[in-house]
Amino acid sequence: MYQLTDGREKRRLGYWSLVGAAGALAMTLQPVYADTIFTRFSTIMKDLYGQLVGISTIVAVTAASVALIIRMVSRNQRAVDEATSWLKRIVVTWIILNTLGFIVAYLQPLIEGGKYTG
């Protein structure tokens, strides 16, 4: 073994001992609470989709109410036909937006982790 001659060598040895101990400690730690980028993205998209469905429901109800009022009150047949057409579009769009969530929830377990086997 070599002999420590001055304080500088002792500090150097202490430093590298500390670096080695910290490295060993870092290698043995397990990231318990760490999310992967995919789980974080999934959480963000679920939150965003939930807000989108909530807002679209409010907008769809409001627009459908206006279309129904126009349809009931108007004496012009063209306005009644347009309101009926808009009412159909609103209902179909709202159903599609709400169905997307069910489709994604059904397909996600199939393709989770990039291990889709087809």
MDTraj code that builds the backbone (N, CA, C; nanometers):
import mdtraj as md
import numpy as np

residues = "MET TYR GLN LEU THR ASP GLY ARG GLU LYS ARG ARG LEU GLY TYR TRP SER LEU VAL GLY ALA ALA GLY ALA LEU ALA MET THR LEU GLN PRO VAL TYR ALA ASP THR ILE PHE THR ARG PHE SER THR ILE MET LYS ASP LEU TYR GLY GLN LEU VAL GLY ILE SER THR ILE VAL ALA VAL THR ALA ALA SER VAL ALA LEU ILE ILE ARG MET VAL SER ARG ASN GLN ARG ALA VAL ASP GLU ALA THR SER TRP LEU LYS ARG ILE VAL VAL THR TRP ILE ILE LEU ASN THR LEU GLY PHE ILE VAL ALA TYR LEU GLN PRO LEU ILE GLU GLY GLY LYS TYR THR GLY".split()
xyz = np.array([
    [0.0829, -0.1171, 0.0000],
    [0.0000, 0.0000, 0.0000],
    [0.0877, 0.1238, 0.0000],
    [0.0345, 0.2301, -0.0575],
    [0.1148, 0.3515, -0.0621],
    [0.0906, 0.4356, 0.0623],
    [0.1846, 0.5196, 0.0875],
    [0.1819, 0.5996, 0.2095],
    [0.1348, 0.7414, 0.1774],
    [0.0443, 0.7943, 0.2587],
    [-0.0052, 0.9296, 0.2404],
    [0.0980, 1.0257, 0.2964],
    [0.1433, 1.1169, 0.2124],
    [0.2504, 1.2063, 0.2547],
    [0.2003, 1.3418, 0.2984],
    [0.0969, 1.3915, 0.2375],
    [0.0516, 1.5244, 0.2767],
    [-0.1016, 1.5302, 0.2764],
    [-0.1555, 1.6436, 0.3152],
    [-0.2994, 1.6643, 0.3249],
    [-0.3683, 1.6588, 0.1888],
    [-0.2925, 1.6936, 0.0870],
    [-0.3500, 1.6934, -0.0475],
    [-0.3870, 1.5515, -0.0910],
    [-0.3005, 1.4578, -0.0637],
    [-0.3289, 1.3185, -0.0972],
    [-0.4461, 1.2655, -0.0158],
    [-0.4576, 1.3068, 0.1090],
    [-0.5692, 1.2631, 0.1932],
    [-0.7015, 1.3166, 0.1397],
    [-0.6998, 1.4416, 0.0993],
    [-0.8227, 1.4988, 0.0432],
    [-0.8621, 1.4300, -0.0867],
    [-0.7631, 1.3990, -0.1665],
    [-0.7885, 1.3315, -0.2934],
    [-0.8474, 1.1925, -0.2694],
    [-0.7897, 1.1191, -0.1765],
    [-0.8399, 0.9877, -0.1430],
    [-0.9813, 0.9967, -0.0839],
    [-1.0049, 1.0952, 0.0017],
    [-1.1379, 1.1151, 0.0603],
    [-1.2408, 1.1513, -0.0454],
    [-1.1994, 1.2357, -0.1397],
    [-1.2900, 1.2760, -0.2471],
    [-1.3321, 1.1553, -0.3303],
    [-1.2376, 1.0762, -0.3748],
    [-1.2703, 0.9620, -0.4594],
    [-1.3453, 0.8539, -0.3820],
    [-1.3199, 0.8434, -0.2528],
    [-1.3973, 0.7506, -0.1699],
    [-1.5427, 0.7964, -0.1633],
    [-1.5623, 0.9269, -0.1469],
    [-1.6961, 0.9829, -0.1435],
    [-1.7670, 0.9662, -0.2775],
    [-1.6978, 0.9882, -0.3866],
    [-1.7549, 0.9704, -0.5199],
    [-1.7941, 0.8246, -0.5416],
    [-1.7101, 0.7329, -0.5002],
    [-1.7402, 0.5906, -0.5144],
    [-1.8605, 0.5497, -0.4309],
    [-1.8685, 0.5999, -0.3080],
    [-1.9819, 0.5668, -0.2217],
    [-2.1112, 0.6259, -0.2776],
    [-2.1063, 0.7497, -0.3261],
    [-2.2248, 0.8120, -0.3845],
    [-2.2675, 0.7385, -0.5113],
    [-2.1730, 0.6960, -0.5907],
    [-2.2050, 0.6199, -0.7118],
    [-2.2691, 0.4865, -0.6791],
    [-2.2140, 0.4180, -0.5797],
    [-2.2724, 0.2904, -0.5390],
    [-2.4138, 0.3101, -0.4847],
    [-2.4332, 0.4167, -0.4080],
    [-2.5653, 0.4460, -0.3548],
    [-2.6635, 0.4787, -0.4670],
    [-2.6195, 0.5553, -0.5642],
    [-2.7058, 0.5919, -0.6767],
    [-2.7429, 0.4700, -0.7600],
    [-2.6536, 0.3742, -0.7707],
    [-2.6831, 0.2537, -0.8493],
    [-2.7812, 0.1614, -0.7791],
    [-2.7900, 0.1688, -0.6474],
    [-2.8783, 0.0792, -0.5742],
    [-3.0172, 0.1383, -0.5528],
    [-3.0345, 0.2670, -0.5763],
    [-3.1653, 0.3284, -0.5589],
    [-3.2596, 0.2867, -0.6713],
    [-3.3857, 0.2675, -0.6387],
    [-3.4864, 0.2356, -0.7394],
    [-3.5845, 0.3513, -0.7483],
    [-3.6165, 0.3955, -0.8690],
    [-3.7103, 0.5072, -0.8856],
    [-3.8542, 0.4618, -0.8590],
    [-3.8972, 0.4734, -0.7366],
    [-4.0291, 0.4246, -0.6972],
    [-4.1393, 0.5142, -0.7505],
    [-4.1247, 0.6442, -0.7380],
    [-4.2304, 0.7376, -0.7744],
    [-4.2106, 0.7999, -0.9117],
    [-4.1114, 0.7566, -0.9842],
    [-4.0834, 0.8179, -1.1136],
    [-4.1786, 0.7642, -1.2199],
    [-4.2322, 0.8538, -1.3010],
    [-4.3179, 0.8165, -1.4127],
    [-4.2346, 0.8131, -1.5395],
    [-4.2717, 0.7258, -1.6273],
    [-4.2095, 0.7302, -1.7586],
    [-4.2786, 0.8390, -1.8394],
    [-4.2214, 0.8720, -1.9513],
    [-4.2792, 0.9769, -2.0344],
    [-4.4156, 0.9331, -2.0880],
    [-4.4337, 0.8022, -2.1070],
    [-4.5591, 0.7535, -2.1622],
    [-4.6719, 0.7598, -2.0589],
    [-4.6436, 0.7271, -1.9327],
    [-4.7488, 0.7363, -1.8313],
    [-4.7849, 0.8818, -1.8050],
    [-4.6871, 0.9695, -1.8068],
    [-4.7148, 1.1116, -1.7872],
    [-4.7970, 1.1675, -1.9037],
    [-4.7611, 1.1297, -2.0249],
    [-4.8352, 1.1742, -2.1432],
    [-4.9777, 1.1205, -2.1393],
    [-4.9936, 0.9956, -2.0970],
    [-5.1273, 0.9364, -2.0873],
    [-5.2126, 1.0117, -1.9864],
    [-5.1537, 1.0488, -1.8735],
    [-5.2270, 1.1247, -1.7727],
    [-5.2697, 1.2612, -1.8266],
    [-5.1799, 1.3277, -1.8946],
    [-5.2105, 1.4596, -1.9515],
    [-5.3202, 1.4481, -2.0567],
    [-5.3126, 1.3464, -2.1426],
    [-5.4131, 1.3313, -2.2474],
    [-5.5502, 1.2957, -2.1896],
    [-5.5529, 1.2151, -2.0838],
    [-5.6817, 1.1833, -2.0204],
    [-5.7444, 1.3084, -1.9613],
    [-5.6631, 1.3908, -1.8978],
    [-5.7136, 1.5151, -1.8399],
    [-5.7630, 1.6093, -1.9496],
    [-5.6846, 1.6222, -2.0544],
    [-5.7223, 1.7089, -2.1662],
    [-5.8495, 1.6590, -2.2338],
    [-5.8602, 1.5280, -2.2539],
    [-5.9801, 1.4723, -2.3164],
    [-6.1021, 1.4932, -2.2274],
    [-6.0860, 1.4767, -2.0973],
    [-6.1981, 1.4990, -2.0056],
    [-6.2485, 1.6419, -2.0113],
    [-6.1553, 1.7369, -2.0179],
    [-6.1957, 1.8768, -2.0285],
    [-6.2606, 1.9046, -2.1642],
    [-6.2071, 1.8446, -2.2704],
    [-6.2637, 1.8642, -2.4037],
    [-6.4067, 1.8109, -2.4111],
    [-6.4302, 1.6936, -2.3527],
    [-6.5653, 1.6367, -2.3547],
    [-6.6606, 1.7230, -2.2724],
    [-6.6138, 1.7731, -2.1594],
    [-6.6991, 1.8609, -2.0777],
    [-6.7383, 1.9880, -2.1506],
    [-6.6404, 2.0511, -2.2139],
    [-6.6674, 2.1751, -2.2875],
    [-6.7557, 2.1468, -2.4090],
    [-6.7263, 2.0377, -2.4807],
    [-6.8063, 2.0071, -2.6004],
    [-6.9504, 1.9729, -2.5642],
    [-6.9712, 1.9135, -2.4473],
    [-7.1078, 1.8842, -2.4049],
    [-7.1855, 2.0129, -2.3799],
    [-7.1219, 2.1077, -2.3141],
    [-7.1875, 2.2364, -2.2879],
    [-7.2183, 2.3086, -2.4188],
    [-7.1221, 2.3107, -2.5094],
    [-7.1428, 2.3774, -2.6378],
    [-7.2501, 2.3053, -2.7191],
    [-7.2486, 2.1713, -2.7185],
    [-7.3477, 2.0958, -2.7947],
    [-7.4884, 2.1186, -2.7410],
    [-7.5038, 2.1214, -2.6100],
    [-7.6369, 2.1459, -2.5516],
    [-7.6855, 2.2863, -2.5860],
    [-7.5958, 2.3837, -2.5780],
    [-7.6342, 2.5214, -2.6103],
    [-7.6743, 2.5343, -2.7577],
    [-7.5923, 2.4804, -2.8471],
    [-7.6226, 2.4906, -2.9900],
    [-7.7484, 2.4108, -3.0252],
    [-7.7651, 2.2943, -2.9640],
    [-7.8856, 2.2153, -2.9900],
    [-8.0104, 2.2873, -2.9394],
    [-7.9972, 2.3573, -2.8274],
    [-8.1108, 2.4346, -2.7761],
    [-8.1507, 2.5448, -2.8733],
    [-8.0508, 2.6147, -2.9260],
    [-8.0796, 2.7204, -3.0230],
    [-8.1445, 2.6615, -3.1481],
    [-8.0908, 2.5472, -3.1958],
    [-8.1481, 2.4842, -3.3153],
    [-8.2915, 2.4385, -3.2900],
    [-8.3181, 2.3848, -3.1716],
    [-8.4546, 2.3419, -3.1405],
    [-8.5504, 2.4596, -3.1293],
    [-8.5029, 2.5699, -3.0703],
    [-8.5878, 2.6885, -3.0596],
    [-8.6209, 2.7428, -3.1987],
    [-8.5188, 2.7499, -3.2849],
    [-8.5420, 2.7959, -3.4224],
    [-8.6394, 2.7024, -3.4931],
    [-8.6214, 2.5736, -3.4731],
    [-8.7087, 2.4751, -3.5381],
    [-8.8533, 2.4875, -3.4919],
    [-8.8736, 2.5163, -3.3647],
    [-9.0097, 2.5250, -3.3114],
    [-9.0767, 2.6587, -3.3396],
    [-8.9987, 2.7660, -3.3382],
    [-9.0574, 2.8992, -3.3468],
    [-9.0701, 2.9481, -3.4912],
    [-8.9773, 2.9095, -3.5769],
    [-8.9727, 2.9652, -3.7118],
    [-9.0898, 2.9183, -3.7971],
    [-9.1356, 3.0117, -3.8810],
    [-9.2429, 2.9798, -3.9755],
    [-9.1858, 2.9542, -4.1154],
    [-9.0589, 2.9835, -4.1315],
    [-8.9925, 2.9638, -4.2601],
    [-8.9467, 2.8170, -4.2699],
    [-8.9884, 2.7471, -4.3723],
    [-8.9557, 2.6049, -4.3862],
    [-8.8064, 2.5835, -4.4082],
    [-8.7439, 2.6768, -4.4786],
    [-8.5997, 2.6648, -4.5026],
    [-8.5232, 2.6744, -4.3710],
    [-8.5609, 2.7648, -4.2824],
    [-8.4952, 2.7788, -4.1519],
    [-8.5165, 2.6537, -4.0665],
    [-8.6369, 2.5961, -4.0770],
    [-8.6659, 2.4728, -4.0018],
    [-8.5784, 2.3584, -4.0524],
    [-8.5633, 2.3488, -4.1836],
    [-8.4786, 2.2439, -4.2417],
    [-8.3323, 2.2618, -4.2036],
    [-8.2847, 2.3867, -4.2066],
    [-8.1465, 2.4146, -4.1664],
    [-8.1239, 2.3822, -4.0190],
    [-8.2199, 2.4180, -3.9345],
    [-8.2071, 2.3894, -3.7912],
    [-8.2059, 2.2390, -3.7660],
    [-8.2887, 2.1646, -3.8398],
    [-8.2892, 2.0184, -3.8270],
    [-8.1558, 1.9600, -3.8721],
    [-8.1022, 2.0135, -3.9811],
    [-7.9726, 1.9683, -4.0308],
    [-7.8624, 1.9945, -3.9277],
    [-7.8630, 2.1144, -3.8688],
    [-7.7628, 2.1474, -3.7674],
    [-7.7790, 2.0606, -3.6428],
    [-7.9010, 2.0316, -3.6071],
    [-7.9266, 1.9459, -3.4912],
    [-7.8690, 1.8061, -3.5131],
    [-7.8857, 1.7521, -3.6327],
    [-7.8279, 1.6211, -3.6639],
    [-7.6756, 1.6253, -3.6578],
    [-7.6157, 1.7291, -3.7137],
    [-7.4695, 1.7425, -3.7106],
    [-7.4163, 1.7524, -3.5685],
    [-7.4855, 1.8288, -3.4859],
    [-7.4422, 1.8464, -3.3470],
    [-7.4465, 1.7131, -3.2728],
    [-7.5549, 1.6395, -3.2899],
    [-7.5689, 1.5112, -3.2194],
    [-7.4643, 1.4110, -3.2674],
    [-7.4420, 1.4030, -3.3977],
    [-7.3433, 1.3086, -3.4516],
    [-7.2027, 1.3441, -3.4035],
    [-7.1675, 1.4714, -3.4066],
    [-7.0349, 1.5141, -3.3605],
    [-7.0157, 1.4866, -3.2122],
    [-7.1169, 1.5127, -3.1319],
    [-7.1069, 1.4871, -2.9885],
    [-7.0904, 1.3380, -2.9607],
    [-7.1627, 1.2546, -3.0332],
    [-7.1496, 1.1092, -3.0159],
    [-7.0096, 1.0623, -3.0552],
    [-6.9565, 1.1156, -3.1640],
    [-6.8209, 1.0775, -3.2079],
    [-6.7175, 1.1182, -3.1039],
    [-6.7257, 1.2402, -3.0519],
    [-6.6290, 1.2843, -2.9504],
    [-6.6346, 1.1981, -2.8249],
    [-6.7527, 1.1601, -2.7814],
    [-6.7637, 1.0774, -2.6624],
    [-6.7224, 0.9332, -2.6897],
    [-6.7405, 0.8854, -2.8107],
    [-6.7025, 0.7485, -2.8442],
    [-6.5508, 0.7333, -2.8550],
    [-6.4803, 0.8401, -2.8912],
    [-6.3340, 0.8329, -2.9010],
    [-6.2709, 0.7898, -2.7696],
    [-6.3239, 0.8377, -2.6589],
    [-6.2714, 0.7992, -2.5281],
    [-6.2868, 0.6509, -2.5015],
    [-6.3996, 0.5958, -2.5396],
    [-6.4206, 0.4516, -2.5214],
    [-6.3280, 0.3701, -2.6113],
    [-6.3080, 0.4167, -2.7337],
    [-6.2193, 0.3458, -2.8260],
    [-6.0762, 0.3452, -2.7735],
    [-6.0283, 0.4597, -2.7297],
    [-5.8921, 0.4691, -2.6771],
    [-5.8773, 0.3845, -2.5506],
    [-5.9770, 0.3877, -2.4637],
    [-5.9707, 0.3079, -2.3416],
    [-5.9701, 0.1583, -2.3733],
    [-6.0361, 0.1176, -2.4796],
    [-6.0386, -0.0226, -2.5179],
    [-5.9084, -0.0641, -2.5853],
    [-5.8517, 0.0224, -2.6705],
    [-5.7305, -0.0129, -2.7449],
    [-5.6021, 0.0027, -2.6643],
    [-5.6036, 0.0859, -2.5624],
    [-5.4810, 0.1116, -2.4867],
    [-5.4206, -0.0143, -2.4251],
    [-5.4997, -0.1023, -2.3616],
    [-5.4368, -0.2240, -2.3075],
    [-5.3777, -0.3139, -2.4153],
    [-5.4311, -0.3078, -2.5372],
    [-5.3790, -0.3924, -2.6449],
    [-5.2413, -0.3485, -2.6920],
    [-5.2162, -0.2171, -2.6929],
    [-5.0900, -0.1663, -2.7474],
    [-4.9991, -0.1080, -2.6398],
    [-5.0287, -0.1350, -2.5139],
    [-4.9532, -0.0746, -2.4037],
    [-4.8081, -0.1227, -2.4050],
    [-4.7183, -0.0292, -2.3879],
    [-4.5759, -0.0607, -2.3808],
    [-4.5126, -0.0921, -2.5146],
    [-4.5822, -0.0664, -2.6236],
    [-4.5259, -0.0922, -2.7550],
    [-4.5128, -0.2403, -2.7869],
    [-4.5887, -0.3248, -2.7212],
    [-4.5802, -0.4693, -2.7409],
    [-4.7029, -0.5221, -2.8143],
    [-4.7488, -0.4488, -2.9116],
    [-4.8657, -0.4910, -2.9889],
    [-4.8288, -0.6111, -3.0738],
    [-4.9046, -0.7177, -3.0595],
    [-4.8724, -0.8404, -3.1324],
    [-4.9664, -0.8663, -3.2500],
    [-5.0640, -0.7797, -3.2672],
    [-5.1538, -0.7865, -3.3809],
    [-5.2398, -0.9052, -3.3766],
])
top = md.Topology()
chain = top.add_chain()
for i, resn in enumerate(residues, 1):
    res = top.add_residue(resn, chain, resSeq=i)
    for name in ("N", "CA", "C"):
        top.add_atom(name, md.element.get_by_symbol(name[0]), res)
traj = md.Trajectory(xyz[None], top)
